[in-house]
Amino acid sequence: MSSSRANGTPPPRWLVRLGAFFFKVRNQLFTLLLLVMVFALHPVQAGGTEASDRLWNLVGLLVAAAGESLRVLVIGTRYIRRGG
């Protein structure tokens, strides 16, 4: 299966190989990047205070809950056919 760009020319072969490599190692790459972030980066409070950090945590939870609610509504109203 070949992919093409908008102008009809196929992408460079090295780019296809690079994409295939990252697709193959995506789970290990995620784990590696997560570990690097956990051990190399130090947590910083969003607004500089504990109160503002708690507020941003609440905002994040509300956004996540709204996104999940939208997902449930969409999945409940439309059947999605998937391959495999």
C-alpha positions as CSV (number, residue, x, y, z in Angstrom):
1,M,0.0,0.0,0.0
2,S,1.5,3.3,-1.0
3,S,0.6,6.7,0.3
4,S,0.9,9.9,-1.6
5,R,0.9,13.6,-0.9
6,A,-1.7,16.1,-2.0
7,N,0.3,16.8,-5.2
8,G,0.3,13.0,-6.1
9,T,4.0,12.4,-5.5
10,P,4.9,9.6,-3.0
11,P,6.7,10.6,0.1
12,P,10.5,10.0,0.3
13,R,11.4,6.5,1.1
14,W,13.5,7.5,4.2
15,L,10.4,9.2,5.6
16,V,8.3,6.1,5.1
17,R,10.9,3.9,6.8
18,L,11.2,6.4,9.7
19,G,7.5,6.4,10.2
20,A,7.4,2.6,10.2
21,F,10.2,2.5,12.7
22,F,8.4,4.9,15.1
23,F,5.1,3.0,14.6
24,K,6.9,-0.3,15.6
25,V,8.6,1.1,18.7
26,R,5.8,3.5,19.8
27,N,5.0,1.7,23.1
28,Q,8.6,1.4,24.2
29,L,9.3,5.0,23.1
30,F,6.4,6.3,25.2
31,T,7.6,4.3,28.3
32,L,11.1,5.7,27.8
33,L,10.0,9.3,27.4
34,L,7.7,9.0,30.4
35,L,10.5,7.7,32.6
36,V,12.8,10.5,31.4
37,M,10.2,13.1,32.2
38,V,9.5,11.6,35.7
39,F,13.1,11.5,36.7
40,A,14.5,14.6,34.8
41,L,11.8,17.2,35.4
42,H,10.9,18.7,38.7
43,P,7.3,19.5,39.4
44,V,6.5,23.2,39.5
45,Q,3.2,24.7,40.8
46,A,1.3,26.3,38.0
47,G,0.7,29.7,39.5
48,G,3.4,29.7,42.1
49,T,1.1,28.9,45.0
50,E,-0.6,25.7,46.3
51,A,-4.0,27.3,45.9
52,S,-3.5,28.1,42.2
53,D,-2.1,24.6,41.7
54,R,-5.3,23.1,43.2
55,L,-7.4,25.4,41.0
56,W,-5.6,24.2,37.8
57,N,-5.9,20.6,38.9
58,L,-9.7,21.2,39.2
59,V,-9.9,22.9,35.8
60,G,-8.0,19.9,34.3
61,L,-10.3,17.4,35.9
62,L,-13.4,19.3,34.7
63,V,-12.0,19.5,31.1
64,A,-11.3,15.8,31.2
65,A,-14.7,15.0,32.5
66,A,-16.3,17.1,29.9
67,G,-14.3,15.4,27.2
68,E,-15.2,11.9,28.4
69,S,-18.9,13.0,28.7
70,L,-18.8,14.1,25.1
71,R,-17.1,10.9,24.1
72,V,-19.9,8.8,25.8
73,L,-22.6,10.9,24.1
74,V,-21.0,10.5,20.6
75,I,-20.4,6.8,21.0
76,G,-23.9,6.3,22.2
77,T,-25.4,8.0,19.1
78,R,-23.4,6.7,16.3
79,Y,-22.1,3.2,15.5
80,I,-18.4,3.3,14.5
81,R,-17.3,0.4,12.3
82,R,-13.6,-0.5,12.8
83,G,-11.4,-2.9,10.9
84,G,-10.1,-6.1,12.4
